[in-house]
């Protein structure tokens, strides 16, 4: 009978405890440690130990943990069941590898049971991690991964978005060259694996690089995996007393921009003019760095300007694309002392040489004129002296050439090579001198004859 009373008392105590659980919160007070928790749930098998929190109308959350005998059996999971047949693993923590998987949509059942990264996020199409300031609402800044779907032109991409506006950093995968959602608001297309989208201004650039040193360059390198030792580099030093930007190769500046004086130097890091070009010493040739070359892309005709090392003279070379491209032809030289222009005239450069016939009659047909050009400032109408090309062309066509073309310039104007008139004038003077000499001889003969006649009388 005593045993029956004890049983009844124990039952009454348990009943009262259960009633109290339904009537109020249960509070467990205990100074816990790493080995002595407030609540310990122990699973008898090697399966999961579970703690479920349920709302009869909305669904239930379950915390499930296990410490199994295998090398990948230590897991902690949080599940949600909407009581309608949809069960999802929302968070999975891999205890063995210290990794976490986060799955935002509880309706996705193909969740990652074994994480492969330190922190994995999975969703059906686009996985997001959103960052929001305290008190904010909606989407702030986020990390996003978009998985390419079958039949779509948008490649898989990873994206970082800053709060406010269309400011994106997108990294694209796959082989597609079409643009993706990372370019919202940009209206741009084309390829690329890394793109930054931002409506930049002079004070808000798309990309800013900051050098930690106070007087050093900030640098950006472009390399190729196949030749890692070679690199193009962009270096800028806005903090020095002489701010400069360099574009170079393997650390040597090829083009420099002087920020203070707004000058550009090619092979010149301290340009003294708006555009300064430094070149090495040596005969100009294709493939060398001797001189400054200007080329017509349609026919490859080119001119090279070269400052001579020994005298400082400016020499002009021409490659007409019919000669050996490695040996452009010297066409003329400007003297560094007096500025005089010297044409090439070496007999070794000439062929089919003939002597000019009489030119005096032709020179006598030329009409020297005084005139004003039409296309000059009407307030500065200075007069010039010269000849008319169309008139000269009828008499000495060799010195007249077409200097513009309808195809290139819309006009077909003519020009006169006055330097080539010099041989014509020299020949005319020679012709005139021959006449003078003949007249002098004739006059001398007449004088002798007159003297003889006078002496006979």
Phi, psi and omega in degrees: 000324178298320179297321180296322179294320179296321180295316179297321180295318179296318179297317180296321179295314179298319180298315180297322179295318179295319178298319181295326178296323180285331186273336185208169175295149175258129182240125179250116182254124183193138175278102188275162172224183179295339180246359181225083183279171174292324182221130180237120175252126183241123177272131184288331182259191177270007180278195183278142164272137190230145173228120186247136174242121193234139167244123189299334184260329188260330182136189183218146174255140180231130171262124182230132181220150176212154174229085188274176183281341183278175181281343180234037184252003181265105184224151169229125185234148170240119181250156170228134179236119181276009178065013177243016180100357180256111180241130182228142174271108186277314180227133174232125178247121179271108182289330181292316185253005179056050181237153182231136174247133178240129180236116191282330185257113185289349179278350178277123183259346181270053184285166179279109178280336177234102181301146178249352177232171179300323178218115182250136175238128183232137174212176187293309181241307184234125178258130184241149161235115185259140177242125184227134179290159182299126180088357180282175178216151179078204183268127174264236171274153182208160163260140182218140172236128178247125179266127180300132180261155180301132177085357179265152180272350183276124180284165174297143180209157173246138188222141172240128180239134175272150179298143174080113177079180181266075180247107188233152164233116186239136176238120188258148176243182178076191184252358182289143180253006180280156181275158183240188183299344177296351180251026178304130179085352182271330182068020184250155176235202178095181185271193180127145178253345177222122181223138176246122184250123183196140176277088190281160172226179179296335179256355181226081185286163176290326179216132180238127175249129185238127177272134181289321180291149185280337183227027181249168179277146165266136192232148175227125184252147173237116183230171176233137183299329183288330178228074187295339182287334180271140180205142164269146183221143171247124182229135181225140179228080181282349186269354183274175177290339176235080183301135187212148173237130181242140167245120187215185180226126180052040174089348179264129182288129174261318178230132181233143178241121177274114185289321182292311186263359178054055179240155180239132178239134173253118189058028181215108183277350178231066183296139181253359179227170180306318173226120181237132181237120174259137177227158180283164179276137180147161181296128179301136176200156179298137179089353178259172175252037181258095176108177182241119189249140173237124186234143174272120186290338184282328182231001177066011171295140183212156174237141178239130177256132186219131176269117185292136186292314188285326186243342186081004178295150174267122179249145181240123180248147179233136173242105184279009180065014174241351179259183175291116185298337180282351182226077176297156189264129174291124183254335181184166183221136172260125182290132183288342181273308185245359178078003182294142179264131180244122177281156168292134180213014181294132181298336180289348179259002188240161175209169180054048183278129175225158179270138179295140173280189184302133182240000185297317180299322180292318180297323181293342179271350180284144182244101175296138184227162173237130190205170174240144175279146182285327190263034177248169180301124182298339178276355180229059185273076176280152179269148176238159177246142179171196180245167178260123187302317182296326179288318180294325182301329180286337185256310182231077186295340184295336184263002180248136179217158178277118185262348173226161179229153179299322184294318184269320189243347183084003178224168177228053183290154179253155176224161180243132172272095184294331179294330178282349174283342183301312178300326178295315180293322177299316180295322179294320177296319177299317178299316180296321179293324176300319179295316180298317180298317179298319179294321179297318178297318180295319178296320179297319179296318180297323179295318179297317180297320180295320179296319180296316180298323180290324181288331179288333180277000000 
